[in-house]
Structures are given as C-alpha cells and as structure tokens.
Amino acid sequence: MNSGAIAIAKECLTLNDIQFIEYNNGVHLAVEGPNNYIDFWPTTGTWIVRGRSEKHFGLYKLKEYIFKNRKASRNAPSPDTSVSSS
C-alpha cells in the first residue's frame, strides 16, 4: 500500500474543501461530487463517478472535474423553481 499517495490525496481534498468518506484506511475514498459520489483509489489514481462506467485517472483531474461541475451545478436553475401558469 502506498501510504504517501493516500496522505497526499486526503490533504489535497481537505485543503480544497472537498468532502470524502474514507474506507479501508484510505485505500478507497468516496469523494463528494457536485451531483453524486465519486469512488477514488489514491494508490492507483483511479476514479469513477457513481452510476457511470468510465474510468478516469489522476488526483488533479478529479479536483478539476469537481470544481468545473460544481460551478455548472450552481449556475443551473433550482429544481423547485416554479413557473406561473397564467
């Protein structure tokens, strides 16, 4: 197990205010994405958005993905926005 990669990943996520749940002593992190969780394995750099099958690689690509989609989801209209029917 590469404990250095785990420590770096946890520190990077924490410093960037990205919430995560730690499993198996940090070998698997469930990272809070803009719309759902992202499974991330710091020792290999592999991450997969839950509900999708495409694999991605790299801690910094993960961070970019979260920030890009976090911005997009904040600019989207609220699902409870009502439209007048008159």
MOMOZI-V999971 format. One record per residue. RES is the residue in three letters. OMEGA is omega in degrees with one decimal (* if undefined). D_LAST is the distance of its C-alpha to the last C-alpha in Angstrom with 2 decimals. Layout:
# MOMOZI-V999971
RES,OMEGA,D_LAST ; RES,OMEGA,D_LAST
This chain:
# MOMOZI-V999971
MET,179.9,62.68 ; ASN,-176.8,61.82 ; SER,177.3,61.12 ; GLY,179.1,60.86 ; ALA,179.1,57.82 ; ILE,-179.5,56.19 ; ALA,179.2,56.89 ; ILE,-179.3,55.59 ; ALA,-178.9,52.35 ; LYS,179.0,51.71 ; GLU,179.6,52.53 ; CYS,179.9,50.29 ; LEU,-179.3,47.29 ; THR,-179.3,47.93 ; LEU,179.5,48.42 ; ASN,176.6,45.13 ; ASP,177.1,43.23 ; ILE,-177.1,42.60 ; GLN,177.0,42.81 ; PHE,174.7,44.91 ; ILE,-175.9,46.65 ; GLU,175.8,50.32 ; TYR,175.1,52.11 ; ASN,178.7,55.82 ; ASN,175.8,56.96 ; GLY,178.5,54.50 ; VAL,178.0,55.34 ; HIS,176.2,51.73 ; LEU,171.8,48.78 ; ALA,-173.5,45.22 ; VAL,-179.6,43.34 ; GLU,177.0,39.82 ; GLY,-178.4,37.69 ; PRO,-176.3,34.12 ; ASN,-179.7,32.70 ; ASN,-179.6,35.78 ; TYR,177.6,39.50 ; ILE,177.3,42.03 ; ASP,-175.9,45.53 ; PHE,177.4,48.15 ; TRP,-175.0,51.92 ; PRO,-176.3,53.52 ; THR,177.0,56.99 ; THR,-177.4,55.90 ; GLY,-177.6,52.81 ; THR,173.1,50.80 ; TRP,-177.9,47.13 ; ILE,175.2,44.57 ; VAL,-178.5,40.85 ; ARG,-178.4,40.33 ; GLY,178.2,38.80 ; ARG,-177.6,40.29 ; SER,-176.5,43.82 ; GLU,177.9,44.49 ; LYS,176.3,47.15 ; HIS,-177.9,47.18 ; PHE,171.4,50.02 ; GLY,178.7,50.61 ; LEU,-176.8,49.66 ; TYR,172.8,48.48 ; LYS,176.4,46.36 ; LEU,179.3,44.77 ; LYS,178.0,44.08 ; GLU,179.7,42.60 ; TYR,-178.7,40.34 ; ILE,-178.6,39.04 ; PHE,-180.0,38.47 ; LYS,-177.5,36.81 ; ASN,175.1,34.39 ; ARG,177.4,33.87 ; LYS,-178.2,32.63 ; ALA,-178.3,30.33 ; SER,177.6,28.81 ; ARG,-180.0,28.26 ; ASN,179.9,26.37 ; ALA,176.8,24.07 ; PRO,179.1,20.55 ; SER,-178.8,20.64 ; PRO,179.8,19.91 ; ASP,177.8,18.02 ; THR,-179.9,15.48 ; SER,179.3,12.03 ; VAL,180.0,9.01 ; SER,-179.7,5.59 ; SER,-178.4,3.80 ; SER,*,0.00
